[in-house]
Amino acid sequence: MPPPSSLAELKAVKLAELRDLRQEADRRERERVVKLDTFALMGFTPNPGPQTRFLSLPDENIDVLYGGAVGGSKSTSLLFYALRACSRFPGLQAFWFRRSFPELEHSVLRLLARYGYAKSLGCSWRADTHELRFPTGSVLTFSHAKNVQEASAFLSAEINLLIIDERTTLLPDVVDLLYTRVRSGQ
């Protein structure tokens, strides 16, 4: 490439170099965050037994039904699974569903608040859209759908990770419709 011939060209070259350096620094920061242990950063240790087994599953295309008694930390397991996935996979579009918004507020959103909205992972919380945004570019959106009409609002959504909390409370048609929105991240 020939040297810049004018001051404007020189400025344009320098701006392009600065942009490239910034992108490289951002990429390195994302890699650093991903390499760190998400659970340790959040101050979380899985309970021995089902929670540990669930959280040790491979990051693959899996469908897991995780049941148990009330108070068994199933929602906590799902939350930390989602946090780890969104930290590990840049640009992941994760959606968490419950039947109603009050159910989200009384369970996972309180839990998320208890953990400081994952600020220790570099996340930012958007209360107006119920989205947790990650430095990796991933987004965890908290939504609800009690019937097919409400689920139809997500027909244009591209979901890479679908989490249905309390699946037995959702109508089978709602679950089926949500599954049609699941897309590969590739």
Disulfide bonds with the S-S distance in Angstrom:
none
